[in-house]
Amino acid sequence: MGYATVTQATSFATAVTVNGVAGAITLESTSTLAAGARITFLVNNSAVRRNSIIILQFDTNLDLFEQDAPLVVSVYGKTAGTFRIAMKNVGAETLLASAGHQILFSILFVD
């Protein structure tokens, strides 16, 4: 399992399946996230173990800090084969959807 990619189908809350130890989740491109709002979605990934460390990075081709709509992403609810991503708009403006929004991930294994 190497690098894998997937695109959400219908909204920021849509679950995805992406089986790789690293990769990119392209966020659905018509949704918005209001200032202060939080949304979560499930990631199915057969590489995830209960004791895995999952590193996330929000990546975009836009300067969200100039638009005052920065996004924070975090992992929670991790089990063997799945984890959840929480996204929160910590800015003062609505995060507009864009074809350039991605969450990059990497899975580290701890024995």
C-alpha positions as CSV (number, residue, x, y, z in Angstrom):
1,M,0.0,0.0,0.0
2,G,1.5,3.3,-1.1
3,Y,0.0,6.6,-2.0
4,A,-3.8,6.7,-2.6
5,T,-6.3,9.3,-3.6
6,V,-10.1,9.7,-3.4
7,T,-12.7,12.5,-3.9
8,Q,-15.7,13.0,-1.7
9,A,-18.9,12.4,-3.7
10,T,-21.7,14.7,-2.3
11,S,-20.7,16.8,0.7
12,F,-18.0,17.6,3.2
13,A,-19.7,15.0,5.5
14,T,-19.5,12.1,2.9
15,A,-17.5,9.1,4.0
16,V,-14.6,8.0,1.8
17,T,-12.6,4.8,1.3
18,V,-8.9,5.3,0.6
19,N,-6.5,2.4,1.1
20,G,-3.0,3.7,1.3
21,V,-0.4,4.6,4.0
22,A,-0.4,8.1,2.6
23,G,-2.5,10.0,0.2
24,A,-5.0,12.8,-0.5
25,I,-8.7,13.2,0.1
26,T,-10.1,15.8,-2.3
27,L,-13.0,17.6,-0.6
28,E,-16.3,17.8,-2.4
29,S,-16.3,21.0,-4.5
30,T,-19.8,22.5,-4.0
31,S,-20.1,22.5,-0.2
32,T,-19.5,25.4,2.2
33,L,-18.5,25.6,5.9
34,A,-19.8,28.6,7.9
35,A,-17.6,30.5,10.2
36,G,-17.2,28.6,13.5
37,A,-18.9,25.5,12.1
38,R,-17.5,21.9,12.5
39,I,-18.2,18.9,10.3
40,T,-16.9,15.3,10.5
41,F,-16.6,12.4,8.1
42,L,-15.5,8.8,8.2
43,V,-12.4,7.5,6.4
44,N,-12.2,3.8,5.7
45,N,-8.6,2.7,5.3
46,S,-7.4,-0.9,5.6
47,A,-3.9,0.2,6.6
48,V,-5.1,1.8,9.9
49,R,-4.4,-0.1,13.1
50,R,-5.7,0.7,16.5
51,N,-2.3,2.1,17.5
52,S,-1.5,3.9,14.3
53,I,-0.6,7.6,14.3
54,I,-2.4,9.6,11.6
55,I,-1.0,12.9,10.5
56,L,-3.2,15.3,8.6
57,Q,-2.6,18.5,6.6
58,F,-5.2,20.7,5.0
59,D,-3.9,21.8,1.6
60,T,-5.5,24.3,-0.9
61,N,-4.5,26.4,-3.8
62,L,-6.2,29.4,-2.1
63,D,-4.9,31.7,0.5
64,L,-7.6,31.1,3.2
65,F,-5.9,33.4,5.8
66,E,-6.3,36.3,3.4
67,Q,-10.0,35.4,3.1
68,D,-10.2,35.0,6.9
69,A,-11.5,31.4,6.6
70,P,-8.7,29.1,7.9
71,L,-9.6,25.5,8.4
72,V,-8.3,23.2,11.2
73,V,-8.4,19.4,10.7
74,S,-8.0,16.7,13.3
75,V,-8.3,12.9,13.7
76,Y,-10.6,11.2,16.2
77,G,-12.6,7.9,16.6
78,K,-9.7,5.8,15.3
79,T,-10.3,2.0,15.1
80,A,-8.7,-0.8,13.1
81,G,-9.6,0.1,9.5
82,T,-11.2,3.5,10.1
83,F,-10.8,7.0,11.5
84,R,-12.8,10.1,11.5
85,I,-11.7,13.6,10.4
86,A,-13.1,16.7,12.0
87,M,-12.9,20.0,10.1
88,K,-13.5,23.3,11.8
89,N,-13.6,26.7,10.2
90,V,-11.9,28.9,12.8
91,G,-12.2,32.0,10.7
92,A,-14.7,34.8,10.5
93,E,-16.0,34.0,7.0
94,T,-17.6,31.0,5.3
95,L,-15.2,28.6,3.7
96,L,-16.2,28.3,0.1
97,A,-15.8,25.1,-1.7
98,S,-13.0,24.8,-4.3
99,A,-11.7,22.1,-6.5
100,G,-8.3,22.8,-4.8
101,H,-9.2,21.8,-1.2
102,Q,-7.5,18.5,0.0
103,I,-6.7,16.8,3.2
104,L,-3.3,15.1,3.0
105,F,-2.7,12.1,5.3
106,S,0.1,9.9,6.4
107,I,-0.2,6.8,8.6
108,L,2.6,5.9,11.0
109,F,2.8,2.5,12.6
110,V,3.6,1.9,16.2
111,D,4.3,-1.6,17.6
